[in-house]
């Protein structure tokens, strides 16, 4: 028989046990670790209502099994309370063009996997036709703590347009996996808390997943010492048709936060990348790598904050790259803030703030870059006085672009409207404004190229001034 922590405490009180306990024993009880609390089983108090048939269940697998083999309408399963579900699997269904929603009511319903591999699995491999899955208002918890090959939610060959909305993953190894020719997936207001190994693992081959959107995703890694030693990248994404990441917050990665492979048509905007590479000097905020013999194209990274990356903030190997209106606050390890390698097409770095620390590596590193057009302008560079690191190091084709001062960059046709000075962030001086917004007297105020500024800043405020500020925030628009 298993009890919750609350039940155990009540039993102890009822027996008079706590009254006679030593102070040290009481302290031990109060310091039970979160993962141990998660292991104290909660009774299956939840219910599942099939809205279309009116039938109620206490077991998700039974509710799945009793759905028709061939859908003639959309189905919604309304969930409430806590439901123990060990890899409940939807398979062998022909959903036609219809959808299936698992939707929590009266707040977020809890799907507790009981430390099995997954809480819920959608398997659309042939001859099944699983598509248009909606997961909304749910907590997915207590899935596998030991294997990076499992996940709280698994998609295999799920077609159509699927949505995860207001879903919280907690207490497991990998939050979600989607593989084997899945189509479009959108994440909205999803939280991945205390992740042991990583957040979403989507795609494992070229063209394995369709169009993916992450909107207001929030991740945080389990920061316990035993986990930091073995934790991996937060988001590992491979083989999409397109990717949009916007208005997200990624915190606490030990290695890379967003690890991208073999995809083009990528937009990453208005996100906060915090503490990437905390336990690994090679940890990166955003990394993009192509397949052998191919090229990743059309990448836009704008209006993001890279807050104390312990490794490189951005590492790209691709073509047609736009890196504009970002704020980089270096974490202090011996890596470049931006590294572009084997890149071509049109490359643009405009309106950025590079707040460097003492470092022997360049702020921007170029290796085997052969761009048709390379534009760097209206950027603010800062490094401590006496530091001799290059602002940019490397060449575009045969043209050397290395420069340790703004004057040297300008002599090579770069940053004609650039600034080399302290950015002067607000910090804690004005609690009502973001920490890394510029002060009213900053040299980066009203110094941006307005033609390359987006409509809103990182705070989602419409940019109304011309010209706007450098970096991710605009002072006058706040």
DRENDO-1510 file (C-alpha; in Angstrom, 1 decimal, always signed):
<recs>
REC; n; res; u; v; w
REC; 1; UNK; +0.0; +0.0; +0.0 .
REC; 2; UNK; +1.3; +3.5; -0.8 .
REC; 3; UNK; +0.6; +6.8; +0.8 .
REC; 4; UNK; +1.1; +10.4; -0.1 .
REC; 5; UNK; +3.4; +12.6; +2.0 .
REC; 6; UNK; +0.4; +14.3; +3.5 .
REC; 7; UNK; -1.2; +10.9; +4.4 .
REC; 8; UNK; +2.1; +9.8; +6.1 .
REC; 9; UNK; +2.3; +13.0; +8.1 .
REC; 10; UNK; -1.4; +12.6; +9.3 .
REC; 11; UNK; -0.8; +9.0; +10.4 .
REC; 12; UNK; +2.3; +10.1; +12.3 .
REC; 13; UNK; +0.4; +12.8; +14.0 .
REC; 14; UNK; -2.5; +10.5; +14.9 .
REC; 15; UNK; -0.2; +8.0; +16.5 .
REC; 16; UNK; +1.6; +10.7; +18.5 .
REC; 17; UNK; +4.8; +9.8; +16.8 .
REC; 18; UNK; +5.7; +13.4; +15.9 .
REC; 19; UNK; +5.2; +14.6; +19.5 .
REC; 20; UNK; +8.0; +12.4; +20.7 .
REC; 21; UNK; +10.3; +12.7; +17.8 .
REC; 22; UNK; +13.7; +14.3; +18.2 .
REC; 23; UNK; +14.3; +17.6; +16.5 .
REC; 24; UNK; +16.7; +15.9; +14.0 .
REC; 25; UNK; +14.0; +13.4; +13.0 .
REC; 26; UNK; +11.5; +16.2; +12.4 .
REC; 27; UNK; +14.0; +18.0; +10.2 .
REC; 28; UNK; +14.6; +14.8; +8.2 .
REC; 29; UNK; +10.9; +14.5; +7.5 .
REC; 30; UNK; +10.6; +18.1; +6.4 .
REC; 31; UNK; +13.5; +17.8; +4.0 .
REC; 32; UNK; +12.3; +14.9; +1.9 .
REC; 33; UNK; +13.5; +15.5; -1.6 .
REC; 34; UNK; +10.9; +16.3; -4.3 .
REC; 35; UNK; +11.7; +13.2; -6.2 .
REC; 36; UNK; +11.0; +11.1; -3.2 .
REC; 37; UNK; +7.7; +12.9; -2.7 .
REC; 38; UNK; +6.8; +12.0; -6.3 .
REC; 39; UNK; +7.4; +8.4; -5.6 .
REC; 40; UNK; +4.8; +8.3; -2.8 .
REC; 41; UNK; +1.9; +7.0; -4.9 .
REC; 42; UNK; -1.3; +9.1; -5.1 .
REC; 43; UNK; -4.6; +7.2; -5.3 .
REC; 44; UNK; -6.3; +7.1; -8.7 .
REC; 45; UNK; -9.0; +9.6; -7.9 .
REC; 46; UNK; -9.5; +10.8; -11.5 .
REC; 47; UNK; -12.3; +10.3; -13.9 .
REC; 48; UNK; -12.5; +10.4; -17.7 .
REC; 49; UNK; -15.6; +11.4; -19.6 .
REC; 50; UNK; -16.1; +10.7; -23.3 .
REC; 51; UNK; -18.1; +13.8; -24.2 .
REC; 52; UNK; -19.6; +12.2; -27.3 .
REC; 53; UNK; -20.8; +8.9; -25.8 .
REC; 54; UNK; -21.4; +10.1; -22.2 .
REC; 55; UNK; -19.5; +7.1; -20.8 .
REC; 56; UNK; -17.2; +7.5; -17.8 .
REC; 57; UNK; -13.9; +5.7; -17.1 .
REC; 58; UNK; -11.2; +5.6; -14.5 .
REC; 59; UNK; -8.6; +4.0; -16.8 .
REC; 60; UNK; -7.3; +5.8; -19.8 .
REC; 61; UNK; -6.3; +2.7; -21.7 .
REC; 62; UNK; -9.9; +1.4; -21.5 .
REC; 63; UNK; -11.2; +4.8; -22.7 .
REC; 64; UNK; -8.8; +4.5; -25.7 .
REC; 65; UNK; -9.7; +0.9; -26.5 .
REC; 66; UNK; -13.4; +1.8; -26.6 .
REC; 67; UNK; -13.0; +4.5; -29.1 .
REC; 68; UNK; -14.3; +3.3; -32.5 .
REC; 69; UNK; -11.9; +1.7; -34.9 .
REC; 70; UNK; -12.9; +4.2; -37.6 .
REC; 71; UNK; -13.7; +7.8; -36.5 .
REC; 72; UNK; -16.8; +9.4; -38.0 .
REC; 73; UNK; -16.6; +12.4; -35.7 .
REC; 74; UNK; -14.2; +14.3; -33.4 .
REC; 75; UNK; -13.9; +12.9; -29.8 .
REC; 76; UNK; -13.0; +14.7; -26.6 .
REC; 77; UNK; -12.0; +12.9; -23.4 .
REC; 78; UNK; -12.4; +15.2; -20.4 .
REC; 79; UNK; -10.1; +14.4; -17.5 .
REC; 80; UNK; -10.3; +15.5; -13.9 .
REC; 81; UNK; -8.3; +14.6; -10.8 .
REC; 82; UNK; -5.3; +12.3; -10.8 .
REC; 83; UNK; -5.2; +9.3; -13.2 .
REC; 84; UNK; -2.6; +6.6; -13.0 .
REC; 85; UNK; -1.6; +5.8; -16.5 .
REC; 86; UNK; +1.3; +3.5; -17.4 .
REC; 87; UNK; +2.0; +4.1; -21.1 .
REC; 88; UNK; -1.6; +4.2; -22.1 .
REC; 89; UNK; -1.4; +3.8; -25.9 .
REC; 90; UNK; -3.8; +4.9; -28.7 .
REC; 91; UNK; -3.2; +2.6; -31.7 .
REC; 92; UNK; -5.0; +0.7; -34.5 .
REC; 93; UNK; -7.5; +3.6; -35.1 .
REC; 94; UNK; -8.4; +5.2; -38.4 .
REC; 95; UNK; -9.2; +8.8; -37.4 .
REC; 96; UNK; -9.9; +10.0; -40.9 .
REC; 97; UNK; -9.7; +13.8; -40.8 .
REC; 98; UNK; -11.0; +14.1; -37.2 .
REC; 99; UNK; -9.3; +14.8; -34.0 .
REC; 100; UNK; -9.0; +13.5; -30.4 .
REC; 101; UNK; -8.6; +15.8; -27.4 .
REC; 102; UNK; -7.5; +14.9; -23.9 .
REC; 103; UNK; -8.6; +18.0; -22.0 .
REC; 104; UNK; -8.3; +18.6; -18.3 .
REC; 105; UNK; -11.4; +20.2; -16.6 .
REC; 106; UNK; -11.6; +22.1; -13.3 .
REC; 107; UNK; -7.9; +23.0; -13.6 .
REC; 108; UNK; -5.1; +20.8; -14.8 .
REC; 109; UNK; -5.8; +17.0; -14.6 .
REC; 110; UNK; -2.8; +14.9; -13.7 .
REC; 111; UNK; -1.6; +11.9; -15.7 .
REC; 112; UNK; +0.8; +10.0; -13.4 .
REC; 113; UNK; +2.9; +7.4; -15.3 .
REC; 114; UNK; +3.8; +5.5; -12.1 .
REC; 115; UNK; +7.4; +5.6; -13.2 .
REC; 116; UNK; +6.6; +3.5; -16.3 .
REC; 117; UNK; +8.2; +4.5; -19.6 .
REC; 118; UNK; +5.5; +7.1; -20.6 .
REC; 119; UNK; +2.3; +8.5; -19.4 .
REC; 120; UNK; +0.6; +8.4; -22.8 .
REC; 121; UNK; +1.6; +7.1; -26.3 .
REC; 122; UNK; +0.1; +7.9; -29.7 .
REC; 123; UNK; +1.2; +5.2; -32.3 .
REC; 124; UNK; +0.1; +6.0; -35.8 .
REC; 125; UNK; +2.4; +3.6; -37.6 .
REC; 126; UNK; +0.7; +1.7; -40.5 .
REC; 127; UNK; -2.0; +0.7; -40.9 .
REC; 128; UNK; -3.3; +3.1; -38.3 .
REC; 129; UNK; -4.1; +6.7; -39.0 .
REC; 130; UNK; -3.6; +8.7; -35.8 .
REC; 131; UNK; -3.8; +12.5; -36.3 .
REC; 132; UNK; -4.8; +15.9; -34.9 .
REC; 133; UNK; -4.1; +15.1; -31.2 .
REC; 134; UNK; -4.9; +17.8; -28.7 .
REC; 135; UNK; -3.5; +17.7; -25.1 .
REC; 136; UNK; -4.8; +20.6; -23.0 .
REC; 137; UNK; -4.8; +21.5; -19.3 .
REC; 138; UNK; -2.8; +18.5; -18.2 .
REC; 139; UNK; +0.1; +17.7; -15.8 .
REC; 140; UNK; +2.3; +14.9; -17.1 .
REC; 141; UNK; +4.3; +13.5; -14.2 .
REC; 142; UNK; +6.4; +10.6; -12.8 .
REC; 143; UNK; +7.4; +9.1; -16.1 .
REC; 144; UNK; +10.7; +7.3; -16.6 .
REC; 145; UNK; +13.6; +8.5; -14.5 .
REC; 146; UNK; +16.2; +6.2; -16.0 .
REC; 147; UNK; +16.0; +6.2; -19.8 .
REC; 148; UNK; +16.6; +8.9; -22.3 .
REC; 149; UNK; +14.9; +6.8; -24.9 .
REC; 150; UNK; +11.5; +7.2; -23.3 .
REC; 151; UNK; +9.4; +10.3; -22.6 .
REC; 152; UNK; +6.3; +11.5; -20.8 .
REC; 153; UNK; +4.4; +11.7; -24.1 .
REC; 154; UNK; +5.4; +9.8; -27.2 .
REC; 155; UNK; +4.2; +10.5; -30.8 .
REC; 156; UNK; +4.9; +7.9; -33.6 .
REC; 157; UNK; +3.7; +8.9; -37.1 .
REC; 158; UNK; +1.1; +11.3; -35.8 .
REC; 159; UNK; -0.3; +13.2; -38.8 .
REC; 160; UNK; -2.2; +16.4; -39.2 .
REC; 161; UNK; -2.0; +19.3; -36.8 .
REC; 162; UNK; -1.4; +18.4; -33.2 .
REC; 163; UNK; -1.5; +20.8; -30.2 .
REC; 164; UNK; -0.2; +20.8; -26.7 .
REC; 165; UNK; -1.6; +23.7; -24.7 .
REC; 166; UNK; -1.3; +24.5; -21.0 .
REC; 167; UNK; +0.6; +21.3; -20.3 .
REC; 168; UNK; +3.1; +20.9; -17.5 .
REC; 169; UNK; +5.7; +18.1; -17.6 .
REC; 170; UNK; +7.5; +17.4; -14.3 .
REC; 171; UNK; +9.3; +14.6; -12.5 .
REC; 172; UNK; +10.8; +12.7; -15.4 .
REC; 173; UNK; +13.8; +12.2; -17.8 .
REC; 174; UNK; +12.6; +13.4; -21.2 .
REC; 175; UNK; +9.4; +15.4; -21.5 .
REC; 176; UNK; +8.3; +14.4; -25.1 .
REC; 177; UNK; +9.4; +12.5; -28.1 .
REC; 178; UNK; +8.0; +12.7; -31.7 .
REC; 179; UNK; +9.5; +10.5; -34.4 .
REC; 180; UNK; +8.8; +8.4; -37.5 .
REC; 181; UNK; +7.2; +10.9; -39.9 .
REC; 182; UNK; +5.1; +13.0; -37.7 .
REC; 183; UNK; +3.5; +16.1; -39.1 .
REC; 184; UNK; +2.8; +19.5; -37.6 .
REC; 185; UNK; +3.0; +20.1; -33.8 .
REC; 186; UNK; +2.4; +23.3; -31.8 .
REC; 187; UNK; +3.3; +23.9; -28.2 .
REC; 188; UNK; +1.6; +26.8; -26.4 .
REC; 189; UNK; +2.1; +27.7; -22.8 .
REC; 190; UNK; +3.8; +24.4; -22.0 .
REC; 191; UNK; +6.1; +24.1; -19.0 .
REC; 192; UNK; +8.9; +21.5; -18.6 .
REC; 193; UNK; +10.0; +21.7; -15.0 .
REC; 194; UNK; +12.8; +19.8; -13.2 .
REC; 195; UNK; +13.7; +17.9; -16.3 .
REC; 196; UNK; +16.3; +15.2; -15.6 .
REC; 197; UNK; +17.7; +14.8; -19.1 .
REC; 198; UNK; +16.0; +17.1; -21.6 .
REC; 199; UNK; +12.7; +18.6; -22.8 .
REC; 200; UNK; +11.4; +17.8; -26.2 .
REC; 201; UNK; +13.2; +15.3; -28.4 .
REC; 202; UNK; +11.5; +15.7; -31.8 .
REC; 203; UNK; +12.7; +14.0; -35.0 .
REC; 204; UNK; +15.5; +11.5; -35.6 .
REC; 205; UNK; +16.0; +11.7; -39.4 .
REC; 206; UNK; +15.7; +14.2; -42.3 .
REC; 207; UNK; +12.1; +15.3; -42.9 .
REC; 208; UNK; +11.0; +13.3; -39.9 .
REC; 209; UNK; +8.6; +16.1; -38.5 .
REC; 210; UNK; +6.6; +18.8; -40.2 .
REC; 211; UNK; +6.2; +22.4; -39.1 .
REC; 212; UNK; +6.8; +22.9; -35.4 .
REC; 213; UNK; +5.9; +25.9; -33.2 .
REC; 214; UNK; +7.1; +26.5; -29.6 .
REC; 215; UNK; +5.2; +29.5; -28.2 .
REC; 216; UNK; +5.6; +30.6; -24.5 .
REC; 217; UNK; +7.4; +27.3; -23.7 .
REC; 218; UNK; +9.2; +27.5; -20.3 .
REC; 219; UNK; +11.9; +25.0; -19.3 .
REC; 220; UNK; +14.0; +24.4; -16.2 .
REC; 221; UNK; +16.4; +21.7; -15.6 .
REC; 222; UNK; +16.8; +19.7; -12.4 .
REC; 223; UNK; +19.7; +21.5; -10.7 .
REC; 224; UNK; +20.6; +18.8; -8.2 .
REC; 225; UNK; +24.3; +18.0; -8.4 .
REC; 226; UNK; +23.7; +14.3; -9.2 .
REC; 227; UNK; +21.6; +15.4; -12.2 .
REC; 228; UNK; +23.9; +18.1; -13.5 .
REC; 229; UNK; +26.7; +15.6; -14.0 .
REC; 230; UNK; +24.7; +13.7; -16.6 .
REC; 231; UNK; +22.0; +16.0; -18.0 .
REC; 232; UNK; +21.9; +16.7; -21.7 .
REC; 233; UNK; +20.5; +19.3; -24.1 .
REC; 234; UNK; +17.2; +20.9; -23.3 .
REC; 235; UNK; +15.6; +20.8; -26.8 .
REC; 236; UNK; +17.0; +18.3; -29.4 .
REC; 237; UNK; +15.2; +18.9; -32.7 .
REC; 238; UNK; +15.9; +17.3; -36.0 .
REC; 239; UNK; +14.6; +17.2; -39.5 .
REC; 240; UNK; +11.7; +19.7; -39.5 .
REC; 241; UNK; +10.1; +21.4; -42.5 .
REC; 242; UNK; +10.1; +24.6; -40.5 .
REC; 243; UNK; +10.5; +25.8; -36.9 .
REC; 244; UNK; +9.2; +28.8; -35.0 .
REC; 245; UNK; +10.4; +29.5; -31.4 .
REC; 246; UNK; +8.9; +32.6; -29.8 .
REC; 247; UNK; +8.3; +34.2; -26.4 .
REC; 248; UNK; +9.9; +31.2; -24.6 .
REC; 249; UNK; +12.2; +31.0; -21.6 .
REC; 250; UNK; +14.9; +28.4; -21.3 .
REC; 251; UNK; +16.7; +28.1; -18.0 .
REC; 252; UNK; +19.5; +26.0; -16.5 .
REC; 253; UNK; +20.9; +23.8; -19.4 .
REC; 254; UNK; +24.1; +22.0; -18.6 .
REC; 255; UNK; +24.9; +21.6; -22.3 .
REC; 256; UNK; +23.0; +23.1; -25.3 .
REC; 257; UNK; +19.6; +24.7; -24.9 .
REC; 258; UNK; +18.3; +24.5; -28.5 .
REC; 259; UNK; +20.1; +21.8; -30.5 .
REC; 260; UNK; +19.1; +21.8; -34.2 .
REC; 261; UNK; +20.0; +19.3; -36.9 .
REC; 262; UNK; +19.2; +19.1; -40.6 .
REC; 263; UNK; +16.5; +21.7; -41.0 .
REC; 264; UNK; +15.9; +25.0; -42.7 .
REC; 265; UNK; +13.3; +27.8; -42.4 .
REC; 266; UNK; +14.0; +28.6; -38.7 .
REC; 267; UNK; +12.8; +31.7; -36.8 .
REC; 268; UNK; +13.8; +32.2; -33.2 .
REC; 269; UNK; +12.6; +35.5; -31.7 .
REC; 270; UNK; +11.8; +37.1; -28.4 .
REC; 271; UNK; +13.2; +34.3; -26.2 .
REC; 272; UNK; +15.3; +34.3; -23.0 .
REC; 273; UNK; +18.2; +31.9; -23.0 .
REC; 274; UNK; +19.6; +31.7; -19.4 .
REC; 275; UNK; +22.7; +29.9; -18.2 .
REC; 276; UNK; +23.4; +27.7; -21.2 .
REC; 277; UNK; +26.4; +25.3; -20.8 .
REC; 278; UNK; +26.3; +25.6; -17.0 .
REC; 279; UNK; +28.2; +22.4; -16.5 .
REC; 280; UNK; +29.9; +22.1; -19.9 .
REC; 281; UNK; +32.2; +24.6; -21.6 .
REC; 282; UNK; +30.9; +23.4; -24.9 .
REC; 283; UNK; +27.3; +24.2; -24.0 .
REC; 284; UNK; +25.7; +26.4; -26.5 .
REC; 285; UNK; +22.5; +28.6; -26.5 .
REC; 286; UNK; +21.5; +27.7; -30.1 .
REC; 287; UNK; +23.3; +25.2; -32.3 .
REC; 288; UNK; +22.5; +24.4; -35.9 .
REC; 289; UNK; +24.2; +21.6; -37.8 .
REC; 290; UNK; +23.5; +20.3; -41.3 .
REC; 291; UNK; +23.6; +16.8; -42.6 .
REC; 292; UNK; +26.7; +15.8; -44.5 .
REC; 293; UNK; +26.6; +17.3; -47.9 .
REC; 294; UNK; +23.5; +19.5; -47.2 .
REC; 295; UNK; +22.9; +23.1; -46.1 .
REC; 296; UNK; +20.6; +24.6; -43.5 .
REC; 297; UNK; +19.0; +27.8; -44.9 .
REC; 298; UNK; +16.9; +30.7; -43.9 .
REC; 299; UNK; +17.7; +31.2; -40.2 .
REC; 300; UNK; +16.4; +34.3; -38.4 .
REC; 301; UNK; +17.5; +34.9; -34.7 .
REC; 302; UNK; +16.1; +38.2; -33.5 .
REC; 303; UNK; +15.1; +40.0; -30.3 .
REC; 304; UNK; +16.5; +37.4; -27.9 .
REC; 305; UNK; +18.4; +37.7; -24.6 .
REC; 306; UNK; +21.4; +35.4; -24.0 .
REC; 307; UNK; +21.9; +35.8; -20.3 .
REC; 308; UNK; +25.2; +34.5; -19.0 .
REC; 309; UNK; +25.9; +31.7; -21.5 .
REC; 310; UNK; +28.8; +29.7; -20.1 .
REC; 311; UNK; +29.8; +28.5; -23.5 .
REC; 312; UNK; +29.0; +30.0; -27.0 .
REC; 313; UNK; +25.6; +31.7; -27.3 .
REC; 314; UNK; +25.1; +30.9; -31.0 .
REC; 315; UNK; +26.9; +28.3; -33.2 .
REC; 316; UNK; +25.7; +28.0; -36.8 .
REC; 317; UNK; +26.7; +26.2; -39.9 .
REC; 318; UNK; +24.3; +27.3; -42.6 .
REC; 319; UNK; +23.3; +29.8; -45.3 .
REC; 320; UNK; +21.3; +33.0; -45.3 .
REC; 321; UNK; +21.6; +33.9; -41.6 .
REC; 322; UNK; +20.1; +36.9; -39.9 .
REC; 323; UNK; +21.2; +37.7; -36.3 .
REC; 324; UNK; +19.6; +41.0; -35.4 .
REC; 325; UNK; +18.5; +43.0; -32.3 .
REC; 326; UNK; +19.8; +40.5; -29.7 .
REC; 327; UNK; +21.4; +41.2; -26.3 .
REC; 328; UNK; +24.4; +39.0; -25.4 .
REC; 329; UNK; +25.6; +39.1; -21.8 .
REC; 330; UNK; +28.7; +36.9; -21.6 .
REC; 331; UNK; +29.0; +34.3; -18.8 .
REC; 332; UNK; +32.8; +34.5; -18.7 .
REC; 333; UNK; +34.1; +31.2; -20.1 .
REC; 334; UNK; +36.7; +31.0; -22.8 .
REC; 335; UNK; +34.4; +30.7; -25.8 .
REC; 336; UNK; +33.3; +33.1; -28.5 .
REC; 337; UNK; +29.8; +34.6; -28.1 .
REC; 338; UNK; +28.9; +33.8; -31.7 .
REC; 339; UNK; +30.6; +31.3; -33.9 .
REC; 340; UNK; +29.8; +31.0; -37.6 .
REC; 341; UNK; +31.4; +28.0; -39.4 .
REC; 342; UNK; +31.2; +26.9; -43.0 .
REC; 343; UNK; +28.4; +29.4; -43.7 .
REC; 344; UNK; +27.4; +31.1; -46.9 .
REC; 345; UNK; +24.7; +33.1; -48.7 .
REC; 346; UNK; +23.7; +36.4; -47.1 .
REC; 347; UNK; +24.8; +36.9; -43.5 .
REC; 348; UNK; +23.6; +39.8; -41.4 .
REC; 349; UNK; +24.5; +40.9; -37.9 .
REC; 350; UNK; +22.8; +44.2; -37.0 .
REC; 351; UNK; +21.6; +46.1; -33.9 .
REC; 352; UNK; +23.1; +43.6; -31.4 .
REC; 353; UNK; +24.7; +44.3; -28.0 .
REC; 354; UNK; +27.7; +42.2; -27.3 .
REC; 355; UNK; +28.6; +42.6; -23.6 .
REC; 356; UNK; +31.8; +40.7; -23.2 .
REC; 357; UNK; +34.0; +39.8; -20.2 .
REC; 358; UNK; +37.7; +39.1; -19.9 .
REC; 359; UNK; +38.2; +36.3; -22.5 .
REC; 360; UNK; +41.0; +35.3; -24.9 .
REC; 361; UNK; +38.6; +34.2; -27.6 .
REC; 362; UNK; +36.9; +36.6; -30.0 .
REC; 363; UNK; +33.4; +37.9; -29.5 .
REC; 364; UNK; +32.5; +36.7; -33.0 .
REC; 365; UNK; +34.4; +33.9; -34.6 .
REC; 366; UNK; +34.3; +33.2; -38.4 .
REC; 367; UNK; +35.7; +29.9; -39.8 .
REC; 368; UNK; +35.4; +28.9; -43.4 .
REC; 369; UNK; +32.8; +31.5; -44.0 .
REC; 370; UNK; +32.2; +32.3; -47.7 .
REC; 371; UNK; +29.2; +34.6; -47.8 .
REC; 372; UNK; +27.9; +36.4; -50.9 .
REC; 373; UNK; +27.1; +39.3; -48.6 .
REC; 374; UNK; +28.4; +39.8; -45.1 .
REC; 375; UNK; +26.8; +42.7; -43.2 .
REC; 376; UNK; +27.8; +43.8; -39.7 .
REC; 377; UNK; +26.5; +47.2; -38.6 .
REC; 378; UNK; +24.9; +49.2; -35.8 .
REC; 379; UNK; +26.3; +46.8; -33.1 .
REC; 380; UNK; +27.6; +47.7; -29.7 .
REC; 381; UNK; +30.7; +45.9; -28.6 .
REC; 382; UNK; +32.1; +45.9; -25.0 .
REC; 383; UNK; +35.1; +44.3; -23.5 .
REC; 384; UNK; +36.9; +45.3; -20.3 .
REC; 385; UNK; +39.7; +47.8; -20.5 .
REC; 386; UNK; +43.0; +46.2; -21.3 .
REC; 387; UNK; +41.5; +43.1; -22.8 .
REC; 388; UNK; +43.0; +42.3; -26.2 .
REC; 389; UNK; +40.5; +39.8; -27.6 .
REC; 390; UNK; +39.2; +40.4; -31.1 .
REC; 391; UNK; +35.8; +41.8; -31.6 .
REC; 392; UNK; +35.6; +39.8; -34.8 .
REC; 393; UNK; +38.2; +37.1; -35.9 .
REC; 394; UNK; +38.3; +35.4; -39.2 .
REC; 395; UNK; +37.6; +36.0; -42.8 .
REC; 396; UNK; +34.8; +36.1; -45.4 .
REC; 397; UNK; +36.3; +34.2; -48.3 .
REC; 398; UNK; +39.7; +35.7; -48.9 .
REC; 399; UNK; +38.9; +39.0; -47.1 .
REC; 400; UNK; +40.2; +39.2; -43.6 .
REC; 401; UNK; +37.7; +40.7; -41.2 .
REC; 402; UNK; +39.7; +40.4; -38.0 .
REC; 403; UNK; +39.6; +43.5; -35.7 .
REC; 404; UNK; +40.2; +44.1; -32.0 .
REC; 405; UNK; +38.8; +47.6; -32.0 .
REC; 406; UNK; +35.9; +49.3; -33.6 .
REC; 407; UNK; +38.3; +51.4; -35.7 .
REC; 408; UNK; +39.9; +48.2; -37.1 .
REC; 409; UNK; +36.5; +46.8; -38.0 .
REC; 410; UNK; +35.4; +50.0; -39.7 .
REC; 411; UNK; +38.6; +50.0; -41.8 .
REC; 412; UNK; +37.4; +46.7; -43.2 .
REC; 413; UNK; +33.9; +48.0; -44.1 .
REC; 414; UNK; +32.1; +46.7; -41.0 .
REC; 415; UNK; +30.1; +48.5; -38.3 .
REC; 416; UNK; +30.2; +52.0; -39.9 .
REC; 417; UNK; +27.6; +52.9; -37.3 .
REC; 418; UNK; +28.9; +50.7; -34.6 .
REC; 419; UNK; +29.7; +51.6; -31.0 .
REC; 420; UNK; +32.5; +50.3; -28.7 .
REC; 421; UNK; +31.5; +51.2; -25.1 .
REC; 422; UNK; +29.8; +49.9; -22.0 .
REC; 423; UNK; +26.1; +49.3; -22.7 .
REC; 424; UNK; +24.9; +50.6; -19.4 .
REC; 425; UNK; +22.1; +48.2; -18.5 .
REC; 426; UNK; +19.4; +49.3; -16.0 .
REC; 427; UNK; +20.1; +46.3; -13.7 .
REC; 428; UNK; +18.3; +46.8; -10.4 .
REC; 429; UNK; +18.1; +50.6; -10.6 .
REC; 430; UNK; +14.6; +50.5; -11.9 .
REC; 431; UNK; +12.7; +47.3; -10.8 .
REC; 432; UNK; +9.9; +48.1; -13.1 .
REC; 433; UNK; +12.0; +47.6; -16.2 .
REC; 434; UNK; +13.9; +44.5; -17.5 .
REC; 435; UNK; +17.4; +44.1; -16.1 .
REC; 436; UNK; +19.1; +44.2; -19.5 .
REC; 437; UNK; +17.2; +47.2; -20.9 .
REC; 438; UNK; +19.5; +50.1; -21.6 .
REC; 439; UNK; +19.4; +53.1; -19.4 .
REC; 440; UNK; +18.2; +56.5; -20.7 .
REC; 441; UNK; +21.8; +57.6; -21.0 .
REC; 442; UNK; +23.2; +54.5; -22.7 .
REC; 443; UNK; +25.2; +55.0; -25.9 .
REC; 444; UNK; +23.1; +52.3; -27.5 .
REC; 445; UNK; +19.9; +54.3; -27.1 .
REC; 446; UNK; +18.2; +55.3; -30.4 .
REC; 447; UNK; +21.2; +53.9; -32.3 .
REC; 448; UNK; +19.6; +51.0; -34.2 .
REC; 449; UNK; +19.0; +50.7; -37.9 .
REC; 450; UNK; +15.2; +51.0; -37.9 .
REC; 451; UNK; +14.8; +49.2; -41.2 .
REC; 452; UNK; +16.0; +46.0; -39.5 .
REC; 453; UNK; +13.9; +46.3; -36.3 .
REC; 454; UNK; +10.9; +44.1; -35.7 .
REC; 455; UNK; +7.5; +45.5; -34.7 .
REC; 456; UNK; +7.8; +44.6; -31.0 .
REC; 457; UNK; +10.7; +44.1; -28.6 .
REC; 458; UNK; +11.5; +41.3; -26.2 .
REC; 459; UNK; +8.9; +42.7; -23.7 .
REC; 460; UNK; +6.3; +42.4; -26.4 .
REC; 461; UNK; +5.9; +46.2; -26.5 .
REC; 462; UNK; +5.3; +47.8; -29.8 .
REC; 463; UNK; +8.4; +49.7; -30.9 .
REC; 464; UNK; +7.2; +53.3; -31.5 .
REC; 465; UNK; +10.5; +55.3; -31.6 .
REC; 466; UNK; +12.7; +55.9; -34.5 .
REC; 467; UNK; +15.4; +55.0; -34.4 .
REC; 468; UNK; +14.9; +52.3; -31.7 .
REC; 469; UNK; +17.5; +51.1; -29.2 .
REC; 470; UNK; +20.1; +48.5; -29.8 .
REC; 471; UNK; +19.5; +45.0; -28.4 .
REC; 472; UNK; +16.4; +43.1; -27.4 .
REC; 473; UNK; +14.6; +45.9; -25.5 .
REC; 474; UNK; +13.5; +49.4; -26.5 .
REC; 475; UNK; +13.4; +51.9; -23.6 .
REC; 476; UNK; +10.9; +54.4; -25.0 .
REC; 477; UNK; +8.4; +51.7; -26.0 .
REC; 478; UNK; +8.2; +50.2; -22.5 .
</recs>
